[in-house]
Amino acid sequence: MGDILFLAHRMPFPPDRGDKIRSHHLLKALAGLAPVHVGCFGDTDNDFAHEHELAELARSHCLLRRSKSMVRAGIEALATRRPVSETAFYDPKLADWVEQTLLDHPVQTIFVFSGQVGQYIPHSFKGRVVVDLCDVDSAKFEAYAKEGRFPRSWIDAREGDLLSNVEERLGQRSDVTLFVSEAEEALFRSRLAEPERSSTIALRNGIDTQFFDPSYVEPHADLAASSGPNFVFTGQMDYAPNIGAALRVMDRLLPEIRAAHPDATFHLVGRAPVSELTKRDGDPGVRVWGEVPDVRPFLAGADIVLAPLEIARGVQNKVLEAMAMARPVLLSPEAATGIDAVDGEHFAVAQSDRALIDRALAMLAEGPASLQMAVAARRYVVEHQGWEAMLAPLAELCGYPPSKAATPTKKRNAA
């Protein structure tokens, strides 16, 4: 069996944000099938500090710093009629490395993680191609355009339109296109001009239930000392849907919750918070922590973990992590997408601001019932959402003999 070429828009180490968590576990699983050659971009010094881990796993690798500014990427995109998110991840050095790797090694399968790096698939490559789009980025930008104001709305509408074409081309170029949930797969197929030319399947995210285990984690000291209740939201805090959800809590949910519980505190935990969020630190009941070494103590100290996203694509790792930590989770229907847990049994789902406020107050009042739901949440993810189970079909999808432990894949949508 031949080698695998793995291309990703972000360095899969460390697995400290949603897309990197998925690419990290995919890469580890692929390295168990065959020698893997990895081409990817690093955004931060911390990414490069983990290059030794990538070198230990990969047979060869090319890690490039993504230094192109979004302004430059935008100018290039306008000049070439390409999506900004595609030009932002183009580097001729990576294109040259891909070409040389294919000459030097017996690559059987190219695995592309995220549509931004689909541009590096050579037209001449005759082997198997697997593309993991994760979710439908074009639909996300269309949603941004509807919510935004000109000129940002025009930029996002353009991006959504051009990405839609890129996504369809990648679906036709690949032997199979992966998505993080059945809902994202169905959305992608509903948008195709020629759906019969694309083979697709949902390959869900998993969760490391040994790492996210409340048995081995003490609540953060500040949360433990608080008179509470403590509400926690985690995520990459320069990501628009997370910013929107955090502001929703601060402006629309927290004031009414604090009317009933004056000591209630909202803890915002996640890397790269934008100034719109950091300036809110110190507002009544608001703590903005920014990047922390370990999110688990904050989850362990939460009375309720919130995920009130109004725009969400795919499976939310933040939700799975909170469930694995056996904490009561209150989320929007958008954030619950792709998780087959049951409202009221494993987590609590509410849509409007009023419904979220009422549900939060009820969960606090119920006490033991909410904790029972949290225990059921952990049991659910342990039994149904482990990475090994989620990635069992990967060998077959990539053209390698399935392991004896692999579970059968569902029938793929195809021509």
ABEGO torsion letter per residue (X at the ends): XBBBBBBBABBAOBBABAAAAAAAAAAAAAAAABBBBBBBBBABAAAAAAAAAAAAABABBBBBBBABBAAAAAAAAAAAGBBAAAAAABBAAAAAAAAAAAAABBBABBBBBEAAAAAABBAABABBBBBBAGBBAAAAAAAAAAABBOAAAAAAAAAAAAAAAAAAAAAAABABBBBABAAAAAAAAAABABAAABBBBBBBBBBBAAABBAAABBBBAAAAABAOBBBBBBEBAABAAAAAAAAAAAAAAAAAAAAABAABBBBBBEBGBBAAAAAABGBBGBBBAEBBABAAAAAAABABBBBBBABBBEBBAAAAAAAAAGBBBBBBAAAABGBABBBGAABBBBABAAAAAAAAAAAAAAGAAAAAAAAAAAAAAAAAABAAAAAAAAAAAAGBBBBAABBBBBBBBBX
